Amino acid sequence: MPASKPLKKTRPPDPSVAQHFVPAKKQAEASQDGGHGETLYPEDELPTSADLAVPASRGDVERLFAKMSQMQTFLAGEVAKLGTELRGEIDSLGARTAELEDQAAEITQAHNDLAEGTGDLAKRVSFLESKMEDLSNRSRRNNIRLRGLPETVSPKDLNGTVQGILRRLAPDIPEAHLLMDRIHRAQRPPNLSSLIPRDVIFRMHYFTEKHQILQAARTFQLDFEDKPLQLFQDLDPATLRRRRAWRPITEHLSAHDIPYTWGFPFRLQVSAAGRQVALTPSSDLAAF
């Protein structure tokens, strides 16, 4: 009888290796909506220390693959659930974004309508202001503004004093045609020194004589008690501001001996190269 071969000692399995072939303790994470998932491994299937000391059998491997298949199915379901929720959030966000875009489009259209309406109103206001300025100047067309008359002349003496000045300025005008409807001093501007006399404004009854007086004042040096006097057409304050703004243009015309006159409504009439040109606030001054 042949001698039996000595039995080889079986090396105990490495727990670090064996644990991959036995069911491990695992519990599903809490689902995204706050609920707890189903336990994948019941308590009676959890490995013990004795299980880790023996090699994994074919059945253990099959059960491991079954558990892995269950986990794969579970994870696939969780991923699908998350995908569904994510698609719902994306759809909701898309709907809200579309609503915001619609509201932004409505606001933009309303703003454009408002801007267009405001521009139209600005043009109408400018037109009305121009008309009011023209009406104001028409009501002043017979007015003359006298500058430099001392304040020592009392209001009751204004009429006789100005009459004497006008007779010296235009002796050819009959005294009966030097009739004045009213005369008074202008209000003192806030920035005018108290040492400077206020202007005297008087209205001539006859427009022709008023025009002759202003024409004569351009070449005749007037004075009163050794104080120089100046005569001007009485104008609306808005017209005076416009003329001051156009002073560089008039200075340029004067420097080149180009004659010009002011017109109403506000415009500058220029005689150049044998032709008449009317400049208005809407004219292209650079091209001129």
Contacts in CASP RR format, 6 or more apart in sequence:
PFRMAT RR
TARGET T0000
AUTHOR 0000-0000-0000
METHOD contacts of the structure
MODEL  1
MPASKPLKKTRPPDPSVAQHFVPAKKQAEASQDGGHGETLYPEDELPTSA
DLAVPASRGDVERLFAKMSQMQTFLAGEVAKLGTELRGEIDSLGARTAEL
EDQAAEITQAHNDLAEGTGDLAKRVSFLESKMEDLSNRSRRNNIRLRGLP
ETVSPKDLNGTVQGILRRLAPDIPEAHLLMDRIHRAQRPPNLSSLIPRDV
IFRMHYFTEKHQILQAARTFQLDFEDKPLQLFQDLDPATLRRRRAWRPIT
EHLSAHDIPYTWGFPFRLQVSAAGRQVALTPSSDLAAF
12 53 0 8 1.000
13 52 0 8 1.000
13 53 0 8 1.000
13 54 0 8 1.000
13 55 0 8 1.000
15 52 0 8 1.000
15 53 0 8 1.000
18 52 0 8 1.000
18 53 0 8 1.000
18 54 0 8 1.000
18 55 0 8 1.000
18 56 0 8 1.000
19 47 0 8 1.000
19 52 0 8 1.000
21 55 0 8 1.000
21 56 0 8 1.000
21 60 0 8 1.000
21 61 0 8 1.000
21 64 0 8 1.000
22 47 0 8 1.000
22 51 0 8 1.000
22 52 0 8 1.000
22 56 0 8 1.000
22 60 0 8 1.000
22 64 0 8 1.000
23 41 0 8 1.000
23 45 0 8 1.000
23 46 0 8 1.000
23 47 0 8 1.000
23 63 0 8 1.000
23 64 0 8 1.000
23 67 0 8 1.000
24 41 0 8 1.000
24 47 0 8 1.000
25 41 0 8 1.000
25 46 0 8 1.000
25 47 0 8 1.000
26 40 0 8 1.000
26 41 0 8 1.000
26 71 0 8 1.000
27 39 0 8 1.000
27 40 0 8 1.000
27 41 0 8 1.000
28 36 0 8 1.000
28 37 0 8 1.000
28 38 0 8 1.000
28 39 0 8 1.000
28 40 0 8 1.000
28 74 0 8 1.000
29 37 0 8 1.000
30 36 0 8 1.000
30 37 0 8 1.000
31 37 0 8 1.000
31 78 0 8 1.000
31 81 0 8 1.000
32 78 0 8 1.000
32 81 0 8 1.000
32 82 0 8 1.000
32 85 0 8 1.000
38 74 0 8 1.000
40 67 0 8 1.000
40 70 0 8 1.000
40 71 0 8 1.000
40 74 0 8 1.000
41 67 0 8 1.000
56 64 0 8 1.000
129 238 0 8 1.000
130 265 0 8 1.000
130 266 0 8 1.000
131 265 0 8 1.000
133 236 0 8 1.000
133 238 0 8 1.000
133 239 0 8 1.000
133 265 0 8 1.000
133 266 0 8 1.000
134 264 0 8 1.000
134 265 0 8 1.000
134 266 0 8 1.000
136 236 0 8 1.000
136 238 0 8 1.000
137 235 0 8 1.000
137 236 0 8 1.000
137 239 0 8 1.000
137 264 0 8 1.000
138 264 0 8 1.000
140 233 0 8 1.000
140 234 0 8 1.000
140 235 0 8 1.000
140 236 0 8 1.000
141 207 0 8 1.000
142 181 0 8 1.000
142 203 0 8 1.000
142 204 0 8 1.000
142 205 0 8 1.000
142 206 0 8 1.000
142 207 0 8 1.000
142 210 0 8 1.000
143 201 0 8 1.000
143 202 0 8 1.000
143 203 0 8 1.000
143 204 0 8 1.000
143 233 0 8 1.000
143 234 0 8 1.000
144 201 0 8 1.000
144 202 0 8 1.000
144 203 0 8 1.000
144 204 0 8 1.000
144 210 0 8 1.000
144 213 0 8 1.000
144 214 0 8 1.000
144 231 0 8 1.000
144 232 0 8 1.000
144 233 0 8 1.000
144 234 0 8 1.000
145 186 0 8 1.000
145 199 0 8 1.000
145 200 0 8 1.000
145 201 0 8 1.000
145 231 0 8 1.000
145 232 0 8 1.000
145 233 0 8 1.000
145 234 0 8 1.000
146 162 0 8 1.000
146 165 0 8 1.000
146 199 0 8 1.000
146 200 0 8 1.000
146 201 0 8 1.000
146 202 0 8 1.000
146 229 0 8 1.000
146 230 0 8 1.000
146 231 0 8 1.000
147 199 0 8 1.000
147 200 0 8 1.000
147 229 0 8 1.000
147 230 0 8 1.000
147 231 0 8 1.000
147 232 0 8 1.000
148 197 0 8 1.000
148 199 0 8 1.000
148 224 0 8 1.000
148 227 0 8 1.000
148 228 0 8 1.000
148 229 0 8 1.000
148 230 0 8 1.000
149 161 0 8 1.000
149 162 0 8 1.000
149 197 0 8 1.000
149 200 0 8 1.000
149 224 0 8 1.000
149 227 0 8 1.000
149 229 0 8 1.000
150 197 0 8 1.000
150 224 0 8 1.000
150 225 0 8 1.000
150 227 0 8 1.000
151 197 0 8 1.000
151 198 0 8 1.000
153 161 0 8 1.000
155 184 0 8 1.000
155 185 0 8 1.000
158 183 0 8 1.000
158 184 0 8 1.000
158 185 0 8 1.000
158 200 0 8 1.000
158 202 0 8 1.000
159 180 0 8 1.000
159 183 0 8 1.000
161 224 0 8 1.000
162 180 0 8 1.000
162 183 0 8 1.000
162 200 0 8 1.000
162 202 0 8 1.000
163 178 0 8 1.000
163 180 0 8 1.000
165 222 0 8 1.000
165 224 0 8 1.000
165 229 0 8 1.000
166 173 0 8 1.000
166 178 0 8 1.000
166 213 0 8 1.000
167 175 0 8 1.000
167 178 0 8 1.000
168 222 0 8 1.000
169 213 0 8 1.000
169 216 0 8 1.000
169 217 0 8 1.000
169 220 0 8 1.000
169 222 0 8 1.000
169 231 0 8 1.000
170 209 0 8 1.000
170 212 0 8 1.000
170 213 0 8 1.000
170 216 0 8 1.000
173 209 0 8 1.000
173 212 0 8 1.000
173 213 0 8 1.000
177 206 0 8 1.000
177 209 0 8 1.000
178 204 0 8 1.000
178 209 0 8 1.000
179 204 0 8 1.000
179 205 0 8 1.000
179 206 0 8 1.000
180 202 0 8 1.000
180 203 0 8 1.000
180 204 0 8 1.000
180 205 0 8 1.000
181 203 0 8 1.000
181 204 0 8 1.000
181 205 0 8 1.000
182 202 0 8 1.000
182 203 0 8 1.000
183 200 0 8 1.000
183 201 0 8 1.000
183 202 0 8 1.000
183 203 0 8 1.000
184 200 0 8 1.000
184 201 0 8 1.000
184 202 0 8 1.000
185 198 0 8 1.000
185 199 0 8 1.000
185 200 0 8 1.000
185 201 0 8 1.000
186 198 0 8 1.000
186 199 0 8 1.000
186 200 0 8 1.000
186 201 0 8 1.000
187 198 0 8 1.000
188 194 0 8 1.000
188 198 0 8 1.000
192 198 0 8 1.000
201 234 0 8 1.000
204 210 0 8 1.000
204 213 0 8 1.000
213 231 0 8 1.000
214 231 0 8 1.000
214 232 0 8 1.000
214 233 0 8 1.000
217 230 0 8 1.000
217 231 0 8 1.000
221 228 0 8 1.000
222 228 0 8 1.000
222 229 0 8 1.000
222 230 0 8 1.000
222 231 0 8 1.000
223 229 0 8 1.000
235 243 0 8 1.000
239 266 0 8 1.000
242 266 0 8 1.000
242 281 0 8 1.000
243 250 0 8 1.000
243 262 0 8 1.000
246 268 0 8 1.000
249 268 0 8 1.000
249 279 0 8 1.000
249 285 0 8 1.000
250 260 0 8 1.000
250 268 0 8 1.000
253 259 0 8 1.000
253 260 0 8 1.000
253 270 0 8 1.000
258 270 0 8 1.000
258 271 0 8 1.000
258 272 0 8 1.000
259 270 0 8 1.000
259 271 0 8 1.000
260 268 0 8 1.000
260 269 0 8 1.000
260 270 0 8 1.000
260 271 0 8 1.000
261 268 0 8 1.000
261 269 0 8 1.000
262 268 0 8 1.000
262 269 0 8 1.000
263 269 0 8 1.000
266 280 0 8 1.000
266 281 0 8 1.000
267 278 0 8 1.000
267 279 0 8 1.000
267 280 0 8 1.000
268 278 0 8 1.000
268 279 0 8 1.000
268 280 0 8 1.000
269 276 0 8 1.000
269 277 0 8 1.000
269 278 0 8 1.000
269 279 0 8 1.000
270 276 0 8 1.000
270 277 0 8 1.000
270 278 0 8 1.000
270 279 0 8 1.000
271 277 0 8 1.000
277 288 0 8 1.000
279 285 0 8 1.000
279 288 0 8 1.000
END
